Amino acid sequence: MQVTEDEKESYEFGKLKKFLSLVNFMMQDTVLNLCKESVDEFVTFMLSFVPEETRISSAAIVVNKFDKSKLNTEEESDDDLQIENNELEGVKETKMFINKMFAKNKDPEPLFQLDLILKARALIPQYSNNPKDIVQKVKDIFEAGVKCLQDIPHLEPILLRQLFKTHVTKTIKTPVIPPEKPKIPDPNDKKALLDENTWLWEASEKLI
């Protein structure tokens, strides 16, 4: 099999075209699987910081209840640091602090810090960060991670520059977030198909 081709017509009906098409399909399938796994991990990670229940006793006492099964403990050690009786007090306190920091059942650290700020000439305190901006930031990160996949180039213009002299970058097919909620196809319409990117829309809905 020739790895180069000078004539477009012979390339279209040759083995090189079939081989590159096969590689292209393999790349698209790999990117799709990686995207699904990454999206699932990202959504699970973000939802682990959302409490199942919030109890507000007063302005200074707020207790969040988290689902500990969502927390990722793969990197955590099975054993805590052992504290010996003959150790210095400073060493004991440090070990206790580390054990508490990496405890498996501890609540997750907040991703964003929110404080109430009282500004001059303002009767009502304001948040240090706008809650809507926090939600938008999470959404922007999710969309940027999916959108960057659309820049993966196709192999044909790279390997066969003499045949593909166009300046338009050719990319492989990748998942795209639907601009609106995909509609469920009519079961009586045999030609109607469900949007192949519906799973991405559902993942984004879980985050917002």
Stockholm file with secondary structure:
# STOCKHOLM 1.0

chainA/1-208         MQVTEDEKESYEFGKLKKFLSLVNFMMQDTVLNLCKESVDEFVTFMLSFVPEETRISSAAIVVNKFDKSKLNTEEESDDDLQIENNELEGVKETKMFINKMFAKNKDPEPLFQLDLILKARALIPQYSNNPKDIVQKVKDIFEAGVKCLQDIPHLEPILLRQLFKTHVTKTIKTPVIPPEKPKIPDPNDKKALLDENTWLWEASEKLI
#=GR chainA/1-208 SS CCSCCSCHHHHHTSHHHHHHHHHHHHHHHHHHHHHHHHHHHHHHHHHTTSCSEEEESSSSCEEEECCGGGSCCTTSCSSCCCCCTTSCHHHHHHHHHHHHHTCTTSCCCCSSCCCEECCTTCSSCEESSCHHHHHHHHHHHHHHHHHGGGGCBCHHHHHCTTTCCCSSCCBCCCCCCCSSCCCCCCTTCTTCCCCTTHHHHHHHHHHC
#=GC SS_cons         CCSCCSCHHHHHTSHHHHHHHHHHHHHHHHHHHHHHHHHHHHHHHHHTTSCSEEEESSSSCEEEECCGGGSCCTTSCSSCCCCCTTSCHHHHHHHHHHHHHTCTTSCCCCSSCCCEECCTTCSSCEESSCHHHHHHHHHHHHHHHHHGGGGCBCHHHHHCTTTCCCSSCCBCCCCCCCSSCCCCCCTTCTTCCCCTTHHHHHHHHHHC
//
